[in-house]
Amino acid sequence: MAPTNRAAHSAISVDKFFFVFGGALGGGELADDNLYQLDFLTITEDKAHWSIRTCKGTPGARYGHVMAYLRPYIIIFGGNTGSEAVGDIWKIDILGNCIWEKVTTGPENPPPRVYHSASVCRTGTASGMMVIFGGRGIDGVPLNDTWGLRKHRDGRLDWMKAPYRNNSKPG
């Protein structure tokens, strides 16, 4: 079952799978909160196969959020639930138990946001960290901050503000 048409969703690839979560359908309606999986391993008649990944729990329907893959977790951060911008983090071990878990981090967290960007760093001191930038805050004003979500060896996740060279931020 393929996902319906949507905008402001998030998508990532993990090995030979492509995952889609959330989004908006238009007219103020949110897309469902299923995790859709496109399987490139099971190709029949030259077509990849869509399915809904059946997991326990849910981060809830949202749009304008980001997703990243911090092995073995898919991470979802932020977005809008239809009534407010949020700054929550959810993780799911797609290779293991397939249970959505809300993540509690330390005392310093980025403010809630929508329409931000994220990527996982692969080199340097931030290697393995999901980095987020910008977006729009709860007041609708564009943000100009950068944060990194670290995964510790014991599985804990926490945020840190990105260090800036010569104390300069992007313009």
N, C-alpha and C positions, 0 to 999 in steps of 0.2 A: 504494500500500500504506500504510494508516494505521498509526500506532504502536499497540502493544498498550496495554491498561490499565496505568497506572503512577501512582506518587506520588513526591514529592520530586524531580521533574524540573525542568528550566528551559525557558522558552519566551520568545521575543521576536518582534516583528514588524519586518520590514524592507521598506519600500515596500509592495508588494502581495503579500508572502509572509509566512508565519508559520512559524517554525522551532521544533522540539522536540528536546531532546537529553537522554539519560540518564534516571535515575530508578530506582525500586525496584518490583518486582512483588509483593512480599510474601514471607513465609517466608524472608527473608534472601537472596532472589535479586535480582540486578541486571538492569535492562532492558538491551537491547543497546546498542551504542555507535554506532548509525547516527544521522545527522543527517536528521531528517524535515522535509520542506518541504510546507506547504499552500499551493497556488497559487490565488489568487483571480482571476488573469487568465484561466485556462482553466476556465471554469465550463460544465459540461455537465449538462443535465437539472436545472438549478438547484442543482447540487452543486459545491463546490470540489474540487480534485484533490490528493490526497496522493501524495507520492513520496519515495523515499530519495535524498538528494543524494549522488551518488557522488564521493567525494573520496579523496585519498591520505592515509594515516596516520590516527591517531585519538588523542584524549586518553585513551581507555580508558573503559570503563563506570564510572559513578559516580552517586551520588545526593547531594542536599543541596548542590549547587553553584549558582553563578549564571552568567548569560549577559548580555551587553550588546552593543550594536552601536556600535562606534567606526569609522565609515566609513573604509576599506572592509572592516573586520574584524568578524567575530563573535568575541567574547572569552569564554572560559570560565575561571572561577577557582574553585579549591577543591573541596570536597565530600569524599565518602568513597568509596574504591575497593572497599569490601567488607571490607577488612582494616584500613584506617587512614584518618584524616582527612589531607587533603593541602592544600598551599598553592601548587600549581602554576598557571601561566597558559598557556593555549593560544590561538592565534589562527588564523583561517582567512579568506582573502580570497574571499568567496563570489561576488564580481563578476569575479574574475580567475582565478588558477591553481587554486583549490580544493584546497590542500594544507594539512593541519593542521601547525602549527609550534609547538613548545614555546618559550616566551619566557623569556629570561634577563634579569633586571632588576638594578638596583644592589644595594648591600650591605644596605639597609634594606627589609625586606619584612614584610607582616603575617603573623602566625602562621597555621598551617593551621587550617581551620575548616569546619564544616558548618552548614546551615540559616541562613545569613546572608542579608542583603538587599543589592541593588545597584541603582543607577540611573545614568544618564548626565545630568550637569548640562548645562543648555542656556543658562544666563545667568551673569553675574558672572565672578569670577576663576577659578572652577572649570569654566567652560564647556568642554565637550568631554571632561571627565574622568569616568571610571567611578568612582563612590564606593561603597564597601562599608561596611556597619555590622553589628556584632554577630555573632551566630551562637553556635555552641558549639565550644570549643577541643578539642584532642586529649584533654584530661582530663575532658571532659564538662561543664565549667563554662561558663556563659554569658559571652560577651565583651561589653565595653562600649567598643569602640574604633572609630574611623572612619579610613579610608584612601582615598586617591585614586590611581587609575592614570592617569598622564599619557601622552598620545601626543605625541611631539615631531615637528617638521616633517620630520625625516629618517626617521621611522617607528619610532624607538626607543620603548619603553614603560618607565616606571619608576614606583615607588610613592612616595608621600609621606604622612606622617601629616597628618591634617586639622588645620588651626589652629583653636583654640577661642577664642571671644571671652571675655575675662576669665578665661581658663584653666578654663572650666566645660564639663563633658561632659554629655551627656544623662543623666538620672537613672535 
